Amino acid sequence: MESLKTLQTLLEKHPEVKRYKDLETLIFSNPKYKQQYQDLLSKQKRLVQSKTYQKSDVEAREKAYKESLESLISHVCVNEYLLAQEEINDLISMLFNIIESEINAALLHE
């Protein structure tokens, strides 16, 4: 458990995570950005549902999603926020892979 706390502390101190949190605060304190972001997530959800259930409105939903995304990322801070989010997701994915590999290696040596 101590290793987990150490990992959590290191992640919280990571410059990209700090920047992400700062941008998140900035974006969600601005009603315009917050609404546009919520709208984007809603369109993304509807798009995924349409693709999953192979509905006929996939192209229209995809176009609406892309237009919302383009509008949102035209704001520098939102674009930077989304890029930071992607980098953090990649970092966390990499950490999970390392942890999984280490656990599997330990189990094989038992």
N, C-alpha and C positions, 0 to 999 in steps of 0.2 A: 504494500500500500504506500510505503514511503516513496518508492520509485514513481508511482503514479502522481503523487503530490509534486514531486520534483519536475516531472514532465509537464504537468499543468502550469507550474510556476514559470518554467522556461518558455512555454507557449505564450503565456500572458505577457511576458517581457519581450517577446519577439517584435522587432520594429514593424513588420508588416501587420501583425495583429493589433498593435497599438494604433497604427495608421487607420486600419479598418474600423476600429471602434470609434476613433475620432470622426471619421467620415460618416459612419452610421448615425452618430449623435447629430451631426450637422444635417444630414438628409432627413432624418425622421423628426427633427424639430422644425422643418420647413413644410408647411401643409401642402404646398404645390408638389414638391418632390415626393413626399409621403404618398399622396394620392396617386401620382403617376406610377410609383413603384407598386402600390397595391393593385392598381389597374393592370399592370404588366403581369403580376403574379396570377391574377384572375384569368387573364387571357391565356397564359401559359397552361394553367390547369385545364381550361376548356379545350385547348388544342390537344393536350395529352389525352384527354377523355375521347375526343373525336378520333384520334389516331388509334387508340386502344379498341374502340368499338367500330372502327372502320366506317365512320359516318361520311356522308357525302359533302359535309361542309369543311373538310380538312384544309383545302386550299384557301378558303376565305378566312378561316381562323388563323392559319399560318401567316397570311398577309397582314391581318390585323395585329397579330403579335409582333411581327417584324417592324411594322410601322410604329408601334408603341415603344419598342426597344430602341429604334433609331432616334425617336424623339427624346427618350429618356437619356440615352448616352450622349446626346448633344450637349448636355450639361457636364462640364469637366469633372466636377466633384462626384457626380453619379457614375460617370464612366470609370473614374479612378476607384470608386467603391466596388463596382462590379469586378474590375480587374483584381483588386485586392482579395475579394471574396473567392475568386477562382484560384488565386495563388495559395490562399489558406486552405482551401479544399484539397488542392494538390499536396500540400505539406502534410495535412492530416491523413490523407490516403497513403502517402509514403510511410508515415509513422506506423499506421496500422499494418502495412505490409511487412515492415521490419519486425514489429512485435509478433505478428503471426509466424514469420520465418523463425524467429528465436524460440517461440513456444514449440513449434514443430520440431526444430532441431533438438531441443531439450527432451521432448517426448521420445524421439528416435534413439536417444542415448540412454534411456532408462532400461 
